[in-house]
Amino acid sequence: MSDPEGASPDARDLLRKYDLHPKRAFSQNFLIQPRAVARIADATAELGREVVELGPGLGALTHALLVRGCVVSAVELDRDMVRVLVQEYGNEARLQVIEADAAEFDLRGHAATRGSKLVVTGNLPYQATGAILRRVVEHRDAVLGAVLMVQKEVRDRLTAEPGRKEYGALTVFAQAVFEIETVCRLRPGCFYPPPKVESAVVRLLPREAPLAEENNDFRAVVRAAFQTRRKTLRNAMRNLGDADRAARALQRAEIDPARRGETLSIAEFARLAEEWASTG
């Protein structure tokens, strides 16, 4: 069993101990850089004590969070990893291991069960990153904040400004409700096995007042604008099925229909969505 007061266990040692190997199907690249683990744990613990860790794997971050006094709900899909977590930390009263898909985990329901808003953290599996980020955005009313490790290219999209090639629908939906900052960047050598891409840790803090109300009209307008990035808004908005209505909405929102979606600020998207809804 891991020492609850000592350093986080090295993933390579635990893999040997339990005769396991990283699984490509689960995008398993285990963080083995102690300073990085500590930095993520510190950034998470600063936001709150009630933590949901998505994809804990072999428990390096789990251990660091427990040392910092957090109450951790560890959501893990891989049964081998669940077995390791139970074996290593099964006697820890502040840990709950939940065998479930992080991309489908009900953050809002779990917050209600715990009687507290949650801090979300984790090294997100590459193939599930988009789905997990959407879940965090959708359940933002249950979240105090999030500290998430993602691919650097995803960090670039989350923090992009209008007019940049990285600016897209994910940017708009996330920035509309969260202030987003980079905690640190991590090179492939910080992981075992090393991935082919660089990673970054981002911190998402809920805005006091969202920049836009995410409703069906807002989602539809944003997605239409970015589905065909090279098209002007005049043409992109036609994907919503009513060219005349789209033209009226653009005119009333005072947005040049010759612009492209990637140039619009979140406030402009919000205004366009409001006019689209009112012209229906």
C-alpha positions as CSV (number, residue, x, y, z in Angstrom):
1,M,0.0,0.0,0.0
2,S,1.2,3.5,-0.8
3,D,2.5,5.7,2.0
4,P,-0.2,8.3,2.6
5,E,2.3,10.9,3.7
6,G,5.1,10.1,1.3
7,A,5.8,10.9,-2.3
8,S,3.4,9.8,-5.0
9,P,4.2,6.3,-6.3
10,D,6.0,6.0,-9.6
11,A,3.7,4.6,-12.3
12,R,6.5,2.4,-13.6
13,D,6.9,0.7,-10.2
14,L,3.1,0.1,-9.9
15,L,2.9,-1.3,-13.4
16,R,5.6,-3.8,-12.5
17,K,4.0,-4.6,-9.2
18,Y,0.6,-5.4,-10.7
19,D,2.1,-6.9,-14.0
20,L,0.3,-4.3,-16.1
21,H,1.1,-2.3,-19.2
22,P,-0.2,1.0,-20.5
23,K,-3.2,0.5,-22.7
24,R,-3.4,2.4,-26.0
25,A,-7.2,2.0,-26.1
26,F,-7.5,4.1,-22.9
27,S,-4.8,6.7,-24.0
28,Q,-2.8,5.8,-20.9
29,N,0.3,8.0,-20.6
30,F,1.1,8.2,-16.9
31,L,2.5,11.4,-15.4
32,I,5.9,10.5,-13.7
33,Q,7.3,14.0,-13.1
34,P,6.9,14.7,-9.3
35,R,7.1,18.5,-9.6
36,A,4.3,18.4,-12.2
37,V,2.1,16.2,-10.0
38,A,2.7,18.6,-7.1
39,R,1.9,21.6,-9.1
40,I,-1.4,20.2,-10.4
41,A,-2.4,19.1,-6.9
42,D,-1.6,22.5,-5.5
43,A,-3.6,24.3,-8.2
44,T,-6.5,21.9,-7.6
45,A,-6.5,22.1,-3.8
46,E,-6.4,25.9,-3.9
47,L,-9.9,25.8,-5.4
48,G,-11.7,23.6,-2.9
49,R,-11.6,20.4,-0.9
50,E,-14.3,18.3,-2.6
51,V,-12.6,17.0,-5.7
52,V,-13.6,14.8,-8.6
53,E,-10.6,13.3,-10.4
54,L,-11.3,12.1,-13.9
55,G,-9.1,9.3,-15.2
56,P,-6.9,8.8,-12.1
57,G,-5.1,5.9,-13.6
58,L,-2.5,4.6,-11.1
59,G,-3.2,7.3,-8.6
60,A,-0.2,9.6,-8.6
61,L,-2.4,12.8,-8.5
62,T,-4.9,11.0,-6.3
63,H,-2.2,10.5,-3.7
64,A,-1.0,14.1,-3.9
65,L,-4.6,15.3,-3.5
66,L,-5.1,13.1,-0.4
67,V,-1.9,14.4,1.1
68,R,-3.3,17.9,0.7
69,G,-6.5,17.0,2.6
70,C,-8.8,16.8,-0.3
71,V,-11.8,14.4,-0.4
72,V,-11.4,12.7,-3.7
73,S,-14.0,10.9,-5.9
74,A,-11.8,9.1,-8.5
75,V,-13.7,8.2,-11.7
76,E,-11.9,5.5,-13.6
77,L,-13.1,3.3,-16.5
78,D,-10.3,0.8,-16.7
79,R,-10.9,-2.1,-14.3
80,D,-7.2,-2.8,-13.9
81,M,-6.7,0.8,-12.7
82,V,-9.7,0.5,-10.4
83,R,-8.1,-2.6,-8.9
84,V,-4.8,-0.8,-8.3
85,L,-6.5,2.2,-6.7
86,V,-8.5,0.0,-4.3
87,Q,-5.4,-2.0,-3.4
88,E,-3.2,1.0,-2.9
89,Y,-5.7,3.4,-1.2
90,G,-8.6,1.2,-0.1
91,N,-8.2,2.1,3.5
92,E,-8.3,5.9,2.9
93,A,-11.6,7.2,4.1
94,R,-11.4,10.4,2.0
95,L,-11.3,8.4,-1.3
96,Q,-14.2,7.0,-3.3
97,V,-13.2,5.0,-6.3
98,I,-16.0,5.0,-9.0
99,E,-15.8,2.7,-12.0
100,A,-17.4,4.9,-14.7
101,D,-16.7,6.7,-17.9
102,A,-15.4,10.2,-17.2
103,A,-17.0,11.5,-20.4
104,E,-20.4,10.5,-19.1
105,F,-20.0,11.2,-15.4
106,D,-22.9,13.2,-13.9
107,L,-21.1,16.0,-12.2
108,R,-24.3,17.8,-11.2
109,G,-25.8,14.7,-9.7
110,H,-22.6,13.9,-7.8
111,A,-22.4,17.5,-6.4
112,A,-25.9,17.1,-5.1
113,T,-25.0,13.8,-3.5
114,R,-21.9,15.3,-1.9
115,G,-23.8,18.5,-0.8
116,S,-21.1,20.7,-2.3
117,K,-19.9,22.1,-5.5
118,L,-16.9,20.3,-7.0
119,V,-13.4,20.9,-8.2
120,V,-12.7,18.8,-11.3
121,T,-9.2,17.7,-12.1
122,G,-7.4,15.0,-14.1
123,N,-5.2,14.0,-16.9
124,L,-7.8,13.8,-19.6
125,P,-7.7,10.8,-22.0
126,Y,-6.9,12.2,-25.4
127,Q,-9.9,10.6,-27.2
128,A,-12.4,11.8,-24.6
129,T,-11.1,15.3,-24.0
130,G,-13.8,17.0,-26.1
131,A,-16.6,15.1,-24.5
132,I,-15.3,15.8,-20.9
133,L,-14.8,19.5,-21.6
134,R,-18.4,19.7,-22.9
135,R,-19.6,17.9,-19.8
136,V,-17.7,20.4,-17.5
137,V,-19.2,23.3,-19.4
138,E,-22.7,21.8,-19.3
139,H,-22.5,21.2,-15.5
140,R,-20.7,24.4,-14.7
141,D,-23.4,25.3,-12.0
142,A,-22.0,22.3,-10.0
143,V,-18.3,23.3,-10.4
144,L,-16.1,25.6,-8.4
145,G,-13.4,25.3,-10.9
146,A,-11.3,22.8,-12.9
147,V,-7.6,22.0,-13.3
148,L,-7.2,19.8,-16.4
149,M,-4.3,18.3,-18.3
150,V,-4.9,18.4,-22.1
151,Q,-3.0,18.3,-25.3
152,K,-1.2,21.6,-26.0
153,E,-3.3,22.0,-29.1
154,V,-6.5,21.8,-27.0
155,R,-5.0,24.4,-24.6
156,D,-4.4,26.6,-27.6
157,R,-8.0,26.3,-28.6
158,L,-9.3,26.9,-25.1
159,T,-7.3,30.1,-24.7
160,A,-7.5,31.4,-28.3
161,E,-8.7,34.9,-29.2
162,P,-10.9,35.8,-32.2
163,G,-9.1,35.8,-35.5
164,R,-6.7,33.1,-34.6
165,K,-6.8,29.8,-36.4
166,E,-7.3,27.9,-33.1
167,Y,-10.4,29.9,-32.3
168,G,-13.5,27.7,-32.7
169,A,-16.7,26.5,-31.2
170,L,-14.9,24.9,-28.2
171,T,-13.3,28.3,-27.5
172,V,-16.6,30.1,-27.6
173,F,-18.5,27.6,-25.4
174,A,-15.8,27.4,-22.8
175,Q,-14.8,31.0,-22.6
176,A,-18.4,32.1,-22.4
177,V,-18.7,30.6,-18.9
178,F,-15.1,30.2,-17.7
179,E,-12.0,32.3,-17.4
180,I,-9.2,30.1,-18.7
181,E,-5.5,30.3,-17.9
182,T,-2.5,28.0,-18.4
183,V,-0.9,26.5,-15.2
184,C,2.0,24.8,-16.9
185,R,3.2,23.0,-20.0
186,L,4.6,19.5,-20.0
187,R,7.0,17.8,-22.4
188,P,6.5,14.2,-23.5
189,G,9.3,13.1,-21.2
190,C,7.2,13.9,-18.2
191,F,5.0,10.8,-19.0
192,Y,5.4,7.1,-19.3
193,P,5.2,6.1,-22.0
194,P,6.0,9.5,-23.6
195,P,3.2,10.7,-25.9
196,K,3.9,12.1,-29.3
197,V,2.5,15.5,-28.4
198,E,3.2,18.2,-25.7
199,S,0.6,18.7,-23.0
200,A,-0.6,21.6,-20.9
201,V,-2.5,22.1,-17.7
202,V,-5.3,24.7,-17.7
203,R,-7.3,26.1,-15.0
204,L,-11.0,27.0,-15.6
205,L,-12.7,29.4,-13.2
206,P,-16.4,30.1,-13.5
207,R,-17.2,33.7,-14.5
208,E,-19.4,35.7,-12.1
209,A,-21.6,36.6,-15.1
210,P,-21.4,34.4,-18.3
211,L,-20.6,36.3,-21.5
212,A,-23.4,34.5,-23.2
213,E,-26.4,32.3,-22.3
214,E,-25.8,28.9,-23.7
215,N,-29.1,27.8,-25.1
216,N,-30.2,26.0,-28.2
217,D,-30.1,29.1,-30.4
218,F,-26.6,30.1,-29.2
219,R,-25.3,26.6,-29.8
220,A,-26.9,26.4,-33.3
221,V,-25.4,29.8,-34.4
222,V,-21.9,29.0,-33.1
223,R,-21.8,25.6,-34.7
224,A,-23.1,26.9,-38.0
225,A,-20.4,29.6,-38.0
226,F,-17.6,27.1,-37.5
227,Q,-18.9,24.1,-39.5
228,T,-17.7,25.9,-42.7
229,R,-14.9,28.2,-41.4
230,R,-14.0,29.5,-44.8
231,K,-17.5,30.7,-45.6
232,T,-18.8,34.1,-44.8
233,L,-21.5,34.4,-42.1
234,R,-24.0,35.1,-44.9
235,N,-23.4,31.6,-46.3
236,A,-22.6,29.8,-43.1
237,M,-25.8,30.9,-41.5
238,R,-27.8,29.4,-44.3
239,N,-26.9,26.0,-42.8
240,L,-29.6,26.8,-40.2
241,G,-32.2,26.3,-42.9
242,D,-33.6,29.8,-43.4
243,A,-31.5,32.2,-45.4
244,D,-33.9,35.2,-45.1
245,R,-34.1,34.8,-41.3
246,A,-30.3,34.6,-41.1
247,A,-29.9,37.8,-43.1
248,R,-32.4,39.6,-40.8
249,A,-30.6,38.3,-37.7
250,L,-27.2,39.5,-39.0
251,Q,-28.6,42.9,-39.9
252,R,-30.3,43.4,-36.6
253,A,-27.2,42.3,-34.7
254,E,-25.2,44.9,-36.8
255,I,-22.8,42.2,-37.9
256,D,-21.3,42.4,-41.4
257,P,-22.5,39.2,-43.3
258,A,-19.2,39.2,-45.2
259,R,-17.3,38.4,-42.0
260,R,-16.3,34.9,-41.0
261,G,-17.3,33.2,-37.8
262,E,-13.8,33.0,-36.5
263,T,-13.7,36.8,-36.3
264,L,-16.7,37.2,-34.0
265,S,-16.2,37.9,-30.3
266,I,-18.3,35.9,-27.8
267,A,-20.4,39.0,-27.2
268,E,-21.2,39.2,-30.9
269,F,-22.1,35.6,-31.0
270,A,-24.5,36.2,-28.1
271,R,-26.1,39.2,-29.9
272,L,-26.4,37.2,-33.1
273,A,-28.0,34.3,-31.3
274,E,-30.5,36.6,-29.6
275,E,-31.5,38.1,-32.9
276,W,-31.8,34.7,-34.5
277,A,-34.1,33.6,-31.8
278,S,-36.2,36.8,-32.0
279,T,-36.7,36.6,-35.8
280,G,-38.0,33.0,-35.7
